[in-house]
Amino acid sequence: QVKPQFQSRANTNCSVFTAIEYRTQVVAGTMYFIKVQVSNAEYVHLKVFQSLPHENQGPSLADFQTGKTRDDPLTYF
């Protein structure tokens, strides 16, 4: 659901967009840290916020890091 947000903010077009790994952090909702494969050898880390259910809002892209590899650890940022 956040692929269009990422492509717009990163000014790129991803033919591959596959989540490989994720972590969560509970805040006033849930913060997801997701490792996503965007090409054969390129990965990005996404920080996605999902608000509480009663707020009726979809996930939003809070931040991202590019230039990652499959072996880079997925950390909070």
C-alpha positions as CSV (number, residue, x, y, z in Angstrom):
1,Q,0.0,0.0,0.0
2,V,3.0,2.4,0.4
3,K,4.7,1.6,-2.9
4,P,3.2,4.7,-4.7
5,Q,4.3,6.9,-1.7
6,F,7.8,5.5,-1.9
7,Q,8.1,5.8,-5.7
8,S,6.9,9.4,-5.5
9,R,9.2,10.5,-2.7
10,A,12.3,8.6,-4.0
11,N,11.6,9.7,-7.6
12,T,11.9,6.2,-8.9
13,N,9.8,3.4,-10.5
14,C,10.2,-0.1,-9.0
15,S,9.4,-3.1,-11.1
16,V,10.1,-5.3,-8.1
17,F,8.7,-4.4,-4.7
18,T,8.9,-7.4,-2.4
19,A,9.0,-7.2,1.4
20,I,11.8,-9.5,2.8
21,E,11.7,-8.8,6.5
22,Y,10.0,-6.5,9.0
23,R,10.1,-5.4,12.6
24,T,7.4,-3.5,14.6
25,Q,7.5,-0.9,17.3
26,V,4.3,0.0,19.2
27,V,3.7,3.8,19.5
28,A,0.3,5.6,19.2
29,G,-0.3,3.0,16.5
30,T,2.3,0.7,15.0
31,M,5.6,1.6,13.3
32,Y,6.7,-1.0,10.8
33,F,10.4,-1.2,9.7
34,I,10.4,-3.1,6.4
35,K,13.2,-4.4,4.2
36,V,12.0,-4.3,0.6
37,Q,13.7,-5.6,-2.5
38,V,13.4,-3.1,-5.3
39,S,15.7,-4.7,-7.9
40,N,17.9,-7.8,-8.3
41,A,20.6,-6.4,-6.0
42,E,19.0,-3.2,-4.5
43,Y,17.1,-3.0,-1.2
44,V,15.5,-0.2,0.7
45,H,14.4,0.1,4.3
46,L,11.0,1.6,4.9
47,K,9.5,3.1,8.0
48,V,5.7,2.9,7.8
49,F,3.2,4.2,10.4
50,Q,-0.2,2.5,10.8
51,S,-2.5,4.5,13.1
52,L,-4.9,3.0,15.5
53,P,-7.9,1.3,14.0
54,H,-10.5,3.9,15.2
55,E,-8.7,6.6,13.2
56,N,-9.6,4.8,9.9
57,Q,-6.4,5.8,8.1
58,G,-4.2,3.6,6.0
59,P,-0.5,3.1,6.4
60,S,1.7,6.1,5.6
61,L,5.4,6.2,4.6
62,A,7.2,8.0,7.4
63,D,10.8,7.7,6.2
64,F,13.0,5.4,4.1
65,Q,16.7,4.6,3.5
66,T,18.1,3.6,0.1
67,G,21.3,1.9,-1.0
68,K,20.8,-1.1,1.2
69,T,21.8,-4.7,0.6
70,R,20.1,-8.0,1.5
71,D,22.6,-8.4,4.3
72,D,22.2,-5.0,5.9
73,P,20.6,-5.4,9.4
74,L,17.1,-3.9,9.7
75,T,17.3,-1.4,12.5
76,Y,15.1,1.3,14.0
77,F,15.7,4.7,12.4
